[in-house]
Amino acid sequence: MNYQPFIASFAPQANSFPLQLRHHSIFISHKQKAMKHTLLSFIILVFCWTGSQAQVAINTNGANPATSSMLDVSSTNKGMLMPRMASSQRKAILNPEPGLLVYDTDRQTIYLFDGQKWRPMMAATEETAPLVSRYPVGARQGSEFGAAADIYNTYVAVGAPSDSAQGVICGAVYIYSRENNNWQQKVKLSPPNATTGEHFGTAVCLFGDLLAVGAPGKTINGATSRGAVYLFKRNGEVWDFVSMLTHSGGAAYDRFGSSIAITSQYVAVGAPLQEHGGKTNAGSVHIFGQISGIWTHKSSAYASDPANEAKFGTSVGLQDSKLVVGAPFAPANFFNTPTNGGAVYVFQGDGPGFIWTFKQKLAPGQSHNNMEFGHSVIINNDEIYAGAPGYSGTPGWDQSLGVGMLFKMIFVNGAWQFTGGLQDLSDYNRMGESIALSNGVDLVIGMPSWNSGKGRAIVKTASSHYYVYDENPNVKEKYGTVVAAHAGLYIVTSPKSSPGRIFFGVVQ
């Protein structure tokens, strides 16, 4: 018999003494049976003795057990097996202790007894395993934590526009960082000199060490909800306030700061309720440039055909010198039909002069009333993705179903052209209400109205797709309201589960 190498280390406690056992590939021959039994008896005796005397580490490097652990097992090439049994056997366990773990062979899932019921800890396949989730520490109930979120490398910013800080309900942003594959809450940000009703955290955007936070409820010079954007810069683990962005032509209820996009040169900010061209809530986007570390307002972008309630600027996408703007309630074409079909506008920037020129208006041929095309947008090189969460599905379907669809457009021969899309024909998904792209190929698409508002998201890679959702959702928690992705990592939010929750995933 061959005993695999191991080291059992015992951390000394009161009334005990240090002890180490080391066995390296001990071969026990037929002539050594007596020694075999003696050795096994000794090991069992030691483990039983230390059960009430000391902590135990089982490893191959001689490391002491972690101070917070009674048993610390580590290996780089082997796992640890727990009891395996059928569902009927698991359910037949008498008086299970809270914390009891078993592997259910029927369900192919680890189950935990929480003191009242058995709860599955993982799904049947890796792709559909529940994501790691976090509740905010220090948030008030109803904070809407997860109403906005973004990820860049190993940092995540999550907006909670109805949270409290500095003694008022002004909104907040929570910062998480990933250390040793573990997401940890680091800091809670609030606006300098916070005032009630700012809705700080309605939009957030990360790029490098820069964070932009929208506060569309901010009162400026007595104008209610004129709106502002706060810029923060990361220095180590500290996020320093840099400046507050506004635009001089703003007015009350513009809701400037409802959407944000950032590059190394620009910050684009949506004001979807700004009046333009004599049209109420036509909307606008304002572009800020950085010179010698100072951010100033440089130019503005408007719809080429402003319309009442179009809400141009509900979503913005920015890459290099390309700007895309969603107007989900705009007429789908230049003849004011269909109603609320939605449109996406593309602009080209000249760089040094900060001038943005309108290039093209996009709307799918199958537009219909209340489609909301442009509710979400992404631009990636010569590709644009736009969500239409109100899309009804197959022609002739009830338009109130809100199945949703994600459209893709590519740049060919000097113009943007539609090239298909993605949809899930389950009733009332609102697929495309949120979208994110990682590494240029992996899509994450929110479907927050699925299953009576519980919600889910779909992860679409180059070779497969799979759904992710909350295994134990609250009623109508709207999982998938916001999604974001970067460098193979993604996040999904559930802002309606009070105080809100965020889920962290890795693209499989």
GIDAUR-V311376 format. One record per residue. N is the residue number from 1. RES is the residue in one small letter. D_CENTER is the distance of its C-alpha to the mean C-alpha in Angstrom with 2 decimals. Layout:
N|RES|D_CENTER / N|RES|D_CENTER
This chain:
1|m|50.78 / 2|n|48.18 / 3|y|46.11 / 4|q|42.90 / 5|p|42.55 / 6|f|40.87 / 7|i|41.18 / 8|a|41.09 / 9|s|40.80 / 10|f|41.70 / 11|a|40.83 / 12|p|43.95 / 13|q|44.05 / 14|a|46.99 / 15|n|50.13 / 16|s|48.76 / 17|f|49.17 / 18|p|47.05 / 19|l|47.25 / 20|q|45.83 / 21|l|46.51 / 22|r|46.15 / 23|h|47.04 / 24|h|46.78 / 25|s|47.49 / 26|i|50.44 / 27|f|52.58 / 28|i|54.79 / 29|s|57.82 / 30|h|60.23 / 31|k|62.44 / 32|q|59.65 / 33|k|58.79 / 34|a|60.13 / 35|m|57.95 / 36|k|54.89 / 37|h|55.44 / 38|t|56.11 / 39|l|52.90 / 40|l|50.73 / 41|s|52.46 / 42|f|51.88 / 43|i|48.14 / 44|i|47.79 / 45|l|49.94 / 46|v|47.91 / 47|f|44.59 / 48|c|46.21 / 49|w|47.80 / 50|t|44.67 / 51|g|42.75 / 52|s|44.20 / 53|q|44.87 / 54|a|41.95 / 55|q|38.44 / 56|v|38.13 / 57|a|36.35 / 58|i|36.70 / 59|n|36.01 / 60|t|37.89 / 61|n|37.68 / 62|g|39.43 / 63|a|36.53 / 64|n|36.94 / 65|p|34.62 / 66|a|31.76 / 67|t|33.25 / 68|s|30.99 / 69|s|31.70 / 70|m|34.85 / 71|l|34.13 / 72|d|32.20 / 73|v|32.14 / 74|s|30.86 / 75|s|31.36 / 76|t|30.05 / 77|n|31.63 / 78|k|31.96 / 79|g|30.00 / 80|m|31.13 / 81|l|32.20 / 82|m|32.14 / 83|p|34.47 / 84|r|34.03 / 85|m|35.39 / 86|a|35.33 / 87|s|33.68 / 88|s|37.14 / 89|q|37.91 / 90|r|34.71 / 91|k|35.45 / 92|a|39.04 / 93|i|38.31 / 94|l|40.33 / 95|n|38.82 / 96|p|35.65 / 97|e|34.54 / 98|p|31.11 / 99|g|28.96 / 100|l|30.94 / 101|l|29.19 / 102|v|30.48 / 103|y|29.49 / 104|d|30.22 / 105|t|31.89 / 106|d|31.84 / 107|r|28.13 / 108|q|27.26 / 109|t|25.00 / 110|i|25.22 / 111|y|26.09 / 112|l|26.13 / 113|f|28.66 / 114|d|27.28 / 115|g|30.74 / 116|q|30.77 / 117|k|29.25 / 118|w|28.01 / 119|r|24.22 / 120|p|22.73 / 121|m|20.49 / 122|m|19.45 / 123|a|19.90 / 124|a|22.79 / 125|t|21.08 / 126|e|18.58 / 127|e|16.47 / 128|t|16.05 / 129|a|15.76 / 130|p|13.59 / 131|l|10.37 / 132|v|10.73 / 133|s|9.92 / 134|r|10.88 / 135|y|12.85 / 136|p|13.68 / 137|v|17.13 / 138|g|19.42 / 139|a|17.91 / 140|r|20.31 / 141|q|20.17 / 142|g|18.96 / 143|s|16.92 / 144|e|14.25 / 145|f|11.60 / 146|g|8.31 / 147|a|10.55 / 148|a|8.89 / 149|a|6.15 / 150|d|6.56 / 151|i|7.06 / 152|y|10.68 / 153|n|12.43 / 154|t|11.99 / 155|y|10.88 / 156|v|7.89 / 157|a|9.05 / 158|v|8.35 / 159|g|11.13 / 160|a|13.54 / 161|p|16.35 / 162|s|18.70 / 163|d|18.69 / 164|s|21.93 / 165|a|23.06 / 166|q|26.54 / 167|g|28.03 / 168|v|26.67 / 169|i|23.82 / 170|c|22.43 / 171|g|18.65 / 172|a|16.66 / 173|v|13.73 / 174|y|12.55 / 175|i|12.20 / 176|y|11.10 / 177|s|12.64 / 178|r|13.07 / 179|e|16.73 / 180|n|18.55 / 181|n|15.45 / 182|n|14.66 / 183|w|11.88 / 184|q|13.97 / 185|q|13.93 / 186|k|16.25 / 187|v|17.19 / 188|k|17.08 / 189|l|18.06 / 190|s|20.22 / 191|p|22.39 / 192|p|25.80 / 193|n|28.50 / 194|a|26.12 / 195|t|27.59 / 196|t|26.88 / 197|g|24.84 / 198|e|23.10 / 199|h|19.69 / 200|f|18.28 / 201|g|14.48 / 202|t|14.71 / 203|a|13.24 / 204|v|11.81 / 205|c|12.12 / 206|l|12.51 / 207|f|15.25 / 208|g|17.17 / 209|d|18.18 / 210|l|17.94 / 211|l|15.70 / 212|a|16.55 / 213|v|16.06 / 214|g|17.51 / 215|a|19.99 / 216|p|21.59 / 217|g|23.73 / 218|k|25.49 / 219|t|29.26 / 220|i|30.99 / 221|n|34.79 / 222|g|35.11 / 223|a|33.04 / 224|t|30.57 / 225|s|27.00 / 226|r|28.00 / 227|g|24.72 / 228|a|23.68 / 229|v|21.06 / 230|y|20.99 / 231|l|20.64 / 232|f|20.00 / 233|k|20.75 / 234|r|19.87 / 235|n|23.03 / 236|g|22.35 / 237|e|20.21 / 238|v|21.61 / 239|w|20.11 / 240|d|23.22 / 241|f|23.63 / 242|v|25.03 / 243|s|25.93 / 244|m|25.38 / 245|l|25.44 / 246|t|27.39 / 247|h|29.71 / 248|s|33.40 / 249|g|33.71 / 250|g|31.28 / 251|a|32.43 / 252|a|31.51 / 253|y|28.66 / 254|d|27.39 / 255|r|23.86 / 256|f|23.42 / 257|g|19.89 / 258|s|18.15 / 259|s|16.38 / 260|i|16.22 / 261|a|16.28 / 262|i|17.59 / 263|t|19.71 / 264|s|22.15 / 265|q|24.79 / 266|y|23.36 / 267|v|21.20 / 268|a|21.18 / 269|v|20.85 / 270|g|21.16 / 271|a|23.76 / 272|p|23.76 / 273|l|26.62 / 274|q|29.02 / 275|e|32.42 / 276|h|33.65 / 277|g|36.80 / 278|g|38.03 / 279|k|35.13 / 280|t|33.24 / 281|n|29.43 / 282|a|29.74 / 283|g|27.02 / 284|s|26.72 / 285|v|24.67 / 286|h|25.87 / 287|i|25.62 / 288|f|26.14 / 289|g|27.48 / 290|q|27.93 / 291|i|31.44 / 292|s|32.35 / 293|g|29.21 / 294|i|29.95 / 295|w|27.69 / 296|t|29.80 / 297|h|29.65 / 298|k|31.04 / 299|s|30.86 / 300|s|29.53 / 301|a|28.68 / 302|y|29.78 / 303|a|30.13 / 304|s|33.35 / 305|d|34.23 / 306|p|32.94 / 307|a|32.95 / 308|n|32.77 / 309|e|29.33 / 310|a|27.74 / 311|k|24.93 / 312|f|24.71 / 313|g|21.79 / 314|t|19.31 / 315|s|17.11 / 316|v|17.89 / 317|g|17.42 / 318|l|19.30 / 319|q|20.54 / 320|d|23.79 / 321|s|26.33 / 322|k|24.63 / 323|l|23.14 / 324|v|21.93 / 325|v|21.80 / 326|g|20.96 / 327|a|23.56 / 328|p|22.64 / 329|f|25.84 / 330|a|28.24 / 331|p|31.13 / 332|a|30.27 / 333|n|33.33 / 334|f|35.93 / 335|f|38.05 / 336|n|35.79 / 337|t|34.97 / 338|p|33.07 / 339|t|31.83 / 340|n|28.14 / 341|g|27.66 / 342|g|25.50 / 343|a|25.72 / 344|v|24.07 / 345|y|26.13 / 346|v|26.34 / 347|f|27.85 / 348|q|29.22 / 349|g|29.59 / 350|d|32.61 / 351|g|31.09 / 352|p|33.86 / 353|g|34.89 / 354|f|31.46 / 355|i|32.77 / 356|w|30.57 / 357|t|32.52 / 358|f|31.61 / 359|k|31.78 / 360|q|30.78 / 361|k|29.60 / 362|l|27.75 / 363|a|27.86 / 364|p|28.12 / 365|g|31.56 / 366|q|30.53 / 367|s|29.35 / 368|h|30.24 / 369|n|30.11 / 370|n|26.81 / 371|m|24.79 / 372|e|22.46 / 373|f|22.16 / 374|g|20.12 / 375|h|17.71 / 376|s|15.03 / 377|v|16.18 / 378|i|15.56 / 379|i|18.48 / 380|n|18.97 / 381|n|22.61 / 382|d|24.70 / 383|e|22.04 / 384|i|20.47 / 385|y|18.04 / 386|a|18.26 / 387|g|17.09 / 388|a|19.85 / 389|p|18.60 / 390|g|22.19 / 391|y|23.76 / 392|s|26.33 / 393|g|26.59 / 394|t|30.03 / 395|p|32.65 / 396|g|34.49 / 397|w|31.64 / 398|d|31.28 / 399|q|29.17 / 400|s|27.80 / 401|l|25.87 / 402|g|22.77 / 403|v|21.93 / 404|g|19.95 / 405|m|19.89 / 406|l|18.30 / 407|f|21.09 / 408|k|21.69 / 409|m|24.29 / 410|i|26.00 / 411|f|28.47 / 412|v|31.91 / 413|n|35.34 / 414|g|34.25 / 415|a|32.28 / 416|w|28.97 / 417|q|29.45 / 418|f|27.51 / 419|t|27.04 / 420|g|25.68 / 421|g|22.37 / 422|l|20.32 / 423|q|20.69 / 424|d|20.77 / 425|l|23.93 / 426|s|22.99 / 427|d|24.07 / 428|y|21.84 / 429|n|18.38 / 430|r|17.58 / 431|m|15.95 / 432|g|14.68 / 433|e|13.74 / 434|s|10.48 / 435|i|10.41 / 436|a|9.17 / 437|l|11.55 / 438|s|11.85 / 439|n|15.39 / 440|g|16.91 / 441|v|17.06 / 442|d|13.95 / 443|l|12.40 / 444|v|9.43 / 445|i|10.81 / 446|g|10.13 / 447|m|13.32 / 448|p|13.12 / 449|s|16.92 / 450|w|17.61 / 451|n|20.03 / 452|s|21.18 / 453|g|17.88 / 454|k|16.21 / 455|g|13.83 / 456|r|12.22 / 457|a|10.52 / 458|i|12.52 / 459|v|12.07 / 460|k|15.10 / 461|t|16.67 / 462|a|20.14 / 463|s|21.86 / 464|s|20.06 / 465|h|17.45 / 466|y|16.11 / 467|y|14.37 / 468|v|11.83 / 469|y|12.18 / 470|d|13.03 / 471|e|16.48 / 472|n|17.80 / 473|p|16.41 / 474|n|18.07 / 475|v|19.89 / 476|k|18.01 / 477|e|14.74 / 478|k|13.09 / 479|y|10.26 / 480|g|8.52 / 481|t|9.59 / 482|v|6.69 / 483|v|4.68 / 484|a|4.79 / 485|a|6.80 / 486|h|9.79 / 487|a|12.73 / 488|g|11.86 / 489|l|8.59 / 490|y|5.23 / 491|i|1.89 / 492|v|3.53 / 493|t|5.65 / 494|s|9.42 / 495|p|11.29 / 496|k|14.62 / 497|s|14.93 / 498|s|16.86 / 499|p|15.94 / 500|g|12.36 / 501|r|9.81 / 502|i|6.31 / 503|f|6.02 / 504|f|6.05 / 505|g|7.82 / 506|v|10.49 / 507|v|11.98 / 508|q|15.36
